[in-house]
Amino acid sequence: VTPPPSHHDHHRHHYHHHHHIDSLEAMSGPDVWLEKVRGCRYLPEADFYGLCEIVKALLVEESNVQPVSTPVTICGDIHGQFYDLLHLFKLSGEPPSTNMIFLGDYVDRGYFSLETLTLLLLLKAKYPSRVVMLRGNHECRKITKTYGFYDECLLKFGNGNGWEMCMEVFDLLPLGAVIDGVIFCVHGGLSPDARTLDHIRTIDRKRETPGQGSMCDLVWSDPEVDIEKWQVSQRGAGWLFGSVVCDEFLQVNSLNFAVRSHQLVDAGYQYLWDEKLATVWSAPNYHYRCGNSASFLTIDENLSKEITVFEAVPNDDRVIPPRPLVAYFL
């Protein structure tokens, strides 16, 4: 039998797990943290735990397909490019002045996945009704262990706990959003196993992304301009879907437009099939070397669409961490 904790131990435990949740719910908590995180800092583990618990409590209540109202700004893949995200916010405005939908892939490949994710989670905690964060194909255990986020968390926290907390958050992220009932948002694309929004609403999403099936397809599939129906994807997960598939999905679900990210496009965005579908990519000069533009998409109350294209922040305005990264705290 474990002996009862001493008063000192109990106090320490209380500090780690409850003190920070209280501080986030107090008026000053998120404001103080936001200011620090905007400086490309991450939170100490105990604070980050408190933040994740609050966001999890919000996400667990959300539908697989979250309803969103216009006006809204839609952002594509970010991949840990923190300074480019700050630049996007300068151009787009940020919550609470606008509703925002993020289409996933917050982490991996970039230098500052943890700081990028922390900033978005803070905005979600502070303005829950203004921020929708969808799940991307990178928001899972398997991919983050391969493409950098796991290693970054290990380096910055000194253990695997922070990464585990992130995975619990990722398991709760919604798979899609519908704007004003007529615009579908998803990370990747469509699935032959999910012809209707109602089907997507019935998926058991609160788990690691499986390797096949409708949940997998929504985060992995890509549109292919030259085909009509379905083709096998070179990615090894998801499908390539064509114009007829897209048309049918929109028609059956009384939608008029779909927007997704997941694919690097040199111009930052691409419209397909008479503007029935758009790819919006929000990581400029991806990998710090691809030379691509980035964009975000704004939908106003009349459902008019406006694309804003932006370029990478100049290197003078970003911090390139030394190799290997040095862990630092607030």
SULHUZI-V506338 format. One record per pair of residues at least 6 apart in sequence whose ideal C-beta (glycine too) atoms are under 6 Angstrom apart, sorted by the first residue. I is the first residue (numbers start at 1). J is the second residue. Records with the same first field share a line. If there is no record, write none. Layout:
I = J, J
This chain:
16 = 46
20 = 46, 47, 50
21 = 50, 53
23 = 29
24 = 30, 50, 54
30 = 122, 125, 126
33 = 122
34 = 122
36 = 330
37 = 118, 119, 122
40 = 82, 115
41 = 330
42 = 114, 115, 118, 156
44 = 329
45 = 157, 162
48 = 162
49 = 165
51 = 121
52 = 165, 169
54 = 125
55 = 121, 124, 125, 169
56 = 169, 172
58 = 128
59 = 172
60 = 172
62 = 174
64 = 174, 175, 200, 201, 203, 205
65 = 176, 178, 197, 200, 201
66 = 132, 174, 177
67 = 178
68 = 99, 101, 132, 177, 179
70 = 180, 299, 301
71 = 300, 301
72 = 99, 101, 179, 299
73 = 92, 98, 100, 296, 298
74 = 101, 259, 280, 297
75 = 102, 282, 296
76 = 103, 261, 280, 281, 282
77 = 105, 261, 281, 282, 283
78 = 85, 106, 116, 282, 283
79 = 105, 108, 109, 110, 283
80 = 107, 110, 112, 113, 116
81 = 110, 283
82 = 112, 115, 116
83 = 313, 318
84 = 284, 312, 313
85 = 116
87 = 313
88 = 296
91 = 308, 310
92 = 296
95 = 123, 127, 130, 131
96 = 127, 130
99 = 130
100 = 131
101 = 132, 177, 185
102 = 133
103 = 134, 187, 261
104 = 134, 135, 136, 139, 187
105 = 136, 138
106 = 116, 117
107 = 113, 117, 138, 149
108 = 138, 147, 148, 149
109 = 147, 148
111 = 321
113 = 149, 152
114 = 152, 156
123 = 131
124 = 131, 133
132 = 177
133 = 173
134 = 174, 187
135 = 173, 175
136 = 187, 219
137 = 219, 220
139 = 170, 173
140 = 208, 209
141 = 167, 208
144 = 150
150 = 163
153 = 162, 163
155 = 325, 327
156 = 327
171 = 206, 207
172 = 206
175 = 205, 218
176 = 186, 200
177 = 185
178 = 184
179 = 299
182 = 255, 256
183 = 257
184 = 255, 258
185 = 259
186 = 218, 260
187 = 219, 262
188 = 218, 219, 220, 221, 238, 262
189 = 221, 222, 223, 241, 260
190 = 221, 241, 245, 249
191 = 214, 217, 218
192 = 230
193 = 214
194 = 200, 214
196 = 252
197 = 253
203 = 214, 215
210 = 216
216 = 237
217 = 238
220 = 235, 237, 238
221 = 238, 239, 241
222 = 240, 263
223 = 241, 272, 277
224 = 240, 242
225 = 272
227 = 242
228 = 242, 243, 244
229 = 242, 244, 245
230 = 239, 241
231 = 240
233 = 239, 240
243 = 273
246 = 273, 276, 277
258 = 277
259 = 278, 280
261 = 280, 281
263 = 279
264 = 281, 286
265 = 279, 281
266 = 292
267 = 293
268 = 281, 293, 294, 295, 309
269 = 280, 295, 307
270 = 279
271 = 278
280 = 295, 297
281 = 294
282 = 294, 296
283 = 294
284 = 293, 294, 311, 312
285 = 291, 312
286 = 292
293 = 309, 311
294 = 310
295 = 307, 309
296 = 308
297 = 307
298 = 306
299 = 305
